[in-house]
Amino acid sequence: MKLHEGAGCRVVYLFIFLTTCACVLTFYRLDSYLAGPSWYTVTETSPLSLSMPDGNCSCSVGNLPALGTNESNVATLSCHCNNSTADRYLRGGVGSVTLIQFQCPVNPPIEVEKACPPSVHTVETVEVEKACPPSSHVVETVEVEKACPPSSHVVETVEVEKACPPSLHTVERVEVAKPCPGVPWYAEGKTWHSPPKFPSCTMDACFNYSRCDNMTEPLVFTYDLPGPPQRSFEGFNKSKYWTDDPEKACLFFVFLDTKYPWPVKPYNLPHWNGGLNHVLITFADKWELRGPPSGSIGNASIMGTILYQTTSRPGFDIGIPLPGKVHLTELQSVHPMKRKYFATFRGTRYLGAHMDGAFRSFDSFREMHNGDDVIVVTTCNQITNNGLRSEHPELGVNCDEDGELHAKYEFTDLMNATFGLAPAGRQPASYRFIEVMSAGGIPVLITDNYVKPFETLIDWHECALEFPTSQMHRIIPALRALKEEDILRRQRNCLRIYNEFLKDDDTLTEASMRALKKRFMGVFPNFAQI
């Protein structure tokens, strides 16, 4: 019995000795680990954590500076070990102690855009079983067909009452996580229904009015980088609005369209100041082709041909037109009821089910052509189309036939029409808009989600007609139903609008400045005379 007691004591003493050694080793491992050059990492989570390589101890850092600031605080490191003996040894039995202090610089976070990943979830309504109490009524979910333009059907959910006898089960609606949705059904094949979203801005929140004090006209400084003034703004430095002194400027124009294939970074401009009083100007087909990340434009406003109803900021952003490649003013004197054609279009088809402008390949567009007074002819001969056809010949259905018909008609001849179709192409805007008006025609817009040019200056409903791409089958019947006096009135208004706002570069520049001045809503009396 004594032998066994002696052996038991030796085992206990050995256990105490090994435990003590483990504690000492743990301390020195921690001390050595903290002395290393890269024992911690600054991240966006707080508190930071530190684990020993063998997992015996873990440490946390407190008193961190707030993210997004340039503060440099003294952080506190507190450690805890899984082994209770080591824990008492390190902590001294009275709670966490400060083992080391260090300066912890934190860089402000960088904001970047990212697409909604597949792992993001939203809310979806599903059906689950639910016990139904006696003598009550519940709601049953049933599915019925609902017409969905232009030719497909979708399922609509409706609610009806259903008697629920005792002891049966019915369904109830609950919300569960579901993968991040893609394009909504109404935007299928219409990528401009999901355009980039700009920061929420209004004139009162994102504009420095004091820069415009004591001016008879708003002075504008134009950057030569990333691109010089373009298109209708090429002669802007000869206008009464231009100044070469940024200190005197009320507005700063930034022209985004450059020959470089990557988007510009206007926040690197010398007078950017968070985008205050800056106007970003673009004629590009898509914002992402020329514009910076939409969330990075700060307080700047947009003046462009690619503004969308779902994301534009009324009273802050301004729609401008594509200038038009030809102006056929010699046709303006032709009476609208005595023109050669009733309605016409000659242009490019766009292939691919989900490409911008693909509706030009729809039967409802092509079938407007009757070979008599309505001429709608297209060609697939375009660089993007040619590449698609070589890889996917099935996309080129009717292309050869359409090309032969397209070659039979001259563009100038077809502009002698009462109505000129102006379908959207790579963007909701169309060169044909101004071209039709230049020839004295009435423009018929076929587009979705489009902010028309100078909407604060022009009452477009007095001139143009506009049809969603899903309603093209209605166009010709609607035009034929118009009364002659309505057609004459619209044509007169279109000519007036064209000559006042759109006829040449000088007129477009003046219209752009009038639209900018109208944003001030009379704050500066000199600017109110528009």
Disulfide bonds with the S-S distance in Angstrom:
Cys57-Cys81 2.03
Cys59-Cys79 2.05
Cys116-Cys180 2.05
Cys132-Cys164 1.75
Cys201-Cys206 1.98
Cys212-Cys250 1.94
Cys380-Cys399 2.08
Cys463-Cys494 1.88
